[in-house]
Amino acid sequence: MITITDKLSEVSLYLIKPDAIKQGEERYAIKRILEKGLEIYSKTEISFTPDMAWKFYEDRHDNKFGLLLEYITSGKSIALIVTGEECCKRLNELKKEMRLKFIHGDINTGTHSSDTPLLAKREIDILKLLYPFR
C-alpha cells in the first residue's frame, strides 16, 4: 500500500469488472496505473448488489439496464481508489486503452473509471469504500 502524502492530489475510482477479472486483466491494469505515475490508495474486492448497481448506474436506467444489472452483479469486481495529478483523465485514458486491448462488449465493458473527482467521491460513497481525504 502506498502512503498518500499530497492531500491536493485528485482522487478517482477504477473498477475492474467480473469479466475482466476472469480474463486476468487486473495485473495489467495495476501495472499501467503505476506506470502512469499514479498511486493506488486502496484495493478492495466488492460484489455489487442490485441496490448498489441501481445507485451507481443511475444515469443508465434505459432499456439495457436489466442486462447491465445482471452483468455487474454476476461476480466480484475490484475497486481501486487511485490518486495523483490528473488522475481522472489518466484513468479514462487507461480505460479506453484496456477496452481496445481486451475486447468486451456494449454492456460488459470490463472496466470503469470516474469522469470527475466529484463523481469519484459519489461512486466511492455508494460502494462504501474509505475515501482518502475526509
N, C-alpha and C positions, 0 to 999 in steps of 0.2 A: 504494500500500500504506500502511496506517495503522500507525503505531508503537504498540505496547501499552505503556502506562506504569503501569497499575494491575494489579499481579500478583494482586490479590484478585478480579479480575473472573471471572465464570463463563465457561466455555468450552463451546461446543456445535458440533455438526456440522449443516450444512444441505446436503442433496443436491437438485440439480435433475436429474431423471432423463431418459433419452433422449427420451421422447415430449414432455416439457415443453420441452426444448431445441428440438425440431423445431417447436414451436408458438410459439417466441420468448418464452418466459416468463422467461428468465434476467434480462433487463434489468429487468423488473417486480420480480422477487424482490430483486435487489440494491438497487433504489431503495427498496423498502419496508423492507428491513433497516436501511438508513441512516436512513430517516425514523423508525424506532423507537428511534433513539439508540444502536444497536449498532455495533460496529466489525468490519470484515472483516479478519482476521489474514492469511488466505491464500485463494487461489482456484486450484484445481487441476483440470485435466481428467483424468478417470480412465475406465478401461474395466474393468468388473467381469469377473473370471474366474469360472468355476464354483466354484473353491475359495474365493475371496473371498466370493462370494454365499452359499455354504454356511455359512461362519462368521458373516457379517454378519446373516443371517436365521435364525440357529439356533432362534429361537422360532417360526418359521413353517414348520417341516417338516411340513406337513399335505398333504392330497390336492391342494392347489393349488400346491404348491411348484414343481412342474415348469413351470407357466405363469409363476410369478414368476422362476424361473431364466432361462427363455427371454427374458422381458421385460427384466430388468436387465442381461443380457449382450448385448442387441441393438444397443447403440450406446454412445456416450460419455455420461458423466454429468459434472456439475460439482460438485465438493466445495468448500464454503465452510466454513472454520473461523471462527467468529464468537465475539466476546467482548463482555461487557457485563453490566450489572446485570439479573438475572432473565432471562438470555439464553435458557435452555431454554423458559421459559414464553412469552416473546415470540415465539420462533421457532415454537413449536407453534401459537400464535395465527395466525401468518402461514401456516403450512402449511394450517390449516383455511380461512383466507381464500382461498388460492390454489386449493384443491380445490373450493371453491364457485364461484369466478370462472371457472376453467378446468376444465371438466368432463372427467374422465378415466374411470377405471373402478375395478372392485374390485381388480384386480391392478396395472394400470398407473396408479398414483396420482399421478404427476408429480413429487412432492416427498417428502422425508423430513427429519425433524428429530429430534434425540436428545431423549429424555424427561428425562434427568437428566445432570448433569456427569460422573458415573461411567460411564454408558452412552456418553456422547460420547467419553470417553477410550478406551474399549474399541473403539468404531467407528473412531476416528481411527487407532488402532494397527493394526486389521485392514486398513485401506486404505493403510497405510504412509505416512501423512502426518506432517508435523512437528508435534508437539504444542507449543503455545506456551510452557508453563511446566514444564520438566523439572527 
